[in-house]
């Protein structure tokens, strides 16, 4: 039985030696790991800088196509102003401005802009900004009775709440 404890001690010492090798890598292994870490850190830093640069460039030029389309509206407004200076018929000027306005709203709608329809709807603080409260005999309390300034969605996000007049209960 004397062999039993000696084998255990030998086994434990072998495990300890193996543990030392795993815990304390050789200098070559440590240098290789350090080099890999430095390379990966540099690659990540370059990736981060490139991503930031691409994001800035995207943000600068994201509206380029919309601007190109709006330049057509700009040119048409310029032509409308020039023709308005020389026109005798006011109805043709109005018709021209309406056409340019329709072109302008078409571009905005194509880009996802939608007007918030709210007259007659229940007041919603996420969609509306109450400018005043008025007693209104035809409407229940908290109903939008007038729109002072329209609000808009861009796709599904409210980018400007509608400024509205809201009905309130009569004080009588």
C-alpha positions in Angstrom: 0.0 0.0 0.0 3.0 2.2 0.1 2.8 2.5 -3.6 -0.7 4.1 -3.5 0.2 7.3 -1.7 3.4 7.7 -3.8 1.4 7.4 -7.0 -1.0 10.0 -5.9 1.8 12.4 -5.0 3.4 11.8 -8.4 0.1 12.3 -10.1 -0.5 15.5 -8.2 3.0 16.8 -9.0 2.4 16.0 -12.7 -0.9 17.9 -12.7 0.8 20.8 -11.0 3.5 20.8 -13.6 0.9 20.7 -16.4 -0.9 23.6 -14.6 2.2 25.6 -14.6 2.7 25.2 -18.3 -0.9 26.2 -18.9 -0.7 29.2 -16.5 2.8 30.4 -17.4 3.2 30.2 -21.2 6.6 30.4 -22.6 8.1 33.8 -23.6 7.5 33.0 -27.3 3.9 32.2 -26.7 3.4 35.4 -24.6 5.0 37.5 -27.3 2.8 35.9 -30.0 -0.3 36.5 -27.9 0.7 40.1 -27.2 1.3 40.6 -30.9 -2.1 39.2 -31.8 -3.7 41.4 -29.2 -2.0 44.5 -30.6 -3.0 43.6 -34.1 -6.6 43.0 -33.2 -6.7 46.3 -31.2 -5.4 48.1 -34.2 -7.9 46.4 -36.5 -10.7 47.3 -34.3 -9.6 50.9 -33.9 -9.3 51.2 -37.7 -12.8 49.6 -38.1 -14.2 52.1 -35.6 -12.6 55.1 -37.4 -13.8 53.8 -40.8 -17.3 53.3 -39.5 -17.4 56.8 -38.1 -16.1 58.3 -41.3 -18.6 56.3 -43.4 -21.5 57.4 -41.1 -20.5 61.1 -41.4 -20.3 60.7 -45.2 -23.6 59.0 -45.3 -25.2 61.7 -43.2 -23.8 64.5 -45.4 -25.1 62.9 -48.6 -28.2 61.0 -47.4 -30.5 63.9 -48.6 -28.7 64.3 -51.9 -31.6 62.8 -54.0 -34.2 64.8 -52.1 -32.2 68.0 -52.8 -31.9 67.2 -56.5 -35.7 66.8 -56.6 -36.2 70.0 -54.6 -34.0 71.8 -57.1 -36.7 71.3 -59.7 -39.2 72.9 -57.4 -36.8 75.7 -56.7 -36.4 76.3 -60.5 -40.2 76.2 -61.0 -40.7 78.8 -58.2 -38.1 81.0 -59.8 -39.9 80.7 -63.2 -43.2 81.4 -61.5 -41.8 84.6 -59.9 -40.4 85.8 -63.2 -43.7 85.2 -65.0 -45.7 86.8 -62.2 -43.8 90.0 -62.7 -44.9 90.1 -66.3 -48.3 88.5 -66.1 -51.6 90.5 -66.3 -53.8 87.5 -65.4 -53.7 86.6 -61.7 -55.4 83.3 -62.2 -52.5 82.0 -64.3 -50.1 83.0 -61.5 -52.2 81.1 -59.0 -52.4 78.1 -61.2 -48.6 78.1 -61.6 -48.0 78.4 -57.9 -50.5 75.6 -57.2 -48.7 73.3 -59.6 -45.3 74.0 -58.0 -46.9 73.4 -54.5 -48.4 70.1 -55.7 -44.9 69.1 -57.0 -43.3 70.1 -53.7 -45.9 68.1 -51.6 -45.5 65.1 -53.9 -41.8 65.0 -53.2 -42.3 65.3 -49.4 -45.0 62.5 -49.5 -42.7 60.3 -51.5 -40.1 60.7 -48.8 -42.6 59.6 -46.2 -44.0 62.8 -44.9 -47.7 62.6 -43.8 -49.9 65.3 -42.3 -51.5 64.4 -39.0 -55.2 64.5 -39.5 -56.7 65.7 -36.2 -59.7 68.0 -36.5 -62.6 66.3 -34.7 -60.3 63.7 -33.1 -59.7 63.2 -29.4 -56.7 65.2 -28.1 -53.6 63.1 -27.9 -50.5 64.7 -26.3 -48.2 62.5 -28.5 -49.7 64.0 -31.6 -51.1 67.4 -30.5 -49.9 70.4 -28.7 -52.8 72.3 -27.1 -52.5 76.0 -27.8 -55.8 76.9 -26.1 -59.0 75.4 -24.7 -62.4 76.7 -25.7 -65.9 75.9 -24.8 -67.6 74.3 -27.8 -71.3 73.3 -27.6 -71.0 70.9 -30.5 -68.1 68.8 -29.2 -67.4 66.7 -26.1 -64.5 67.6 -23.8 -60.9 67.0 -25.2 -61.8 67.1 -28.9 -59.7 69.0 -31.4 -61.9 71.7 -32.8 -59.3 73.7 -34.7 -55.8 73.2 -36.1 -53.5 76.3 -35.7 -50.5 74.6 -37.3 -50.5 71.2 -38.8 -48.4 68.4 -37.5 -46.5 65.8 -39.5 -45.2 62.2 -39.4 -42.0 61.1 -41.1 -42.9 57.5 -41.8 -44.2 56.4 -38.3 -42.4 59.0 -36.2 -44.1 62.3 -35.2 -41.6 65.0 -36.3 -43.8 67.9 -35.4 -47.0 67.7 -33.3 -50.0 69.6 -34.5 -50.8 72.9 -32.6 -54.5 72.7 -31.9 -57.4 74.2 -30.1 -59.2 71.8 -27.8 -62.7 71.8 -26.5 -63.4 71.9 -22.8 -66.5 71.6 -20.6 -68.7 74.6 -20.1 -68.2 76.4 -16.9 -72.0 76.9 -16.5 
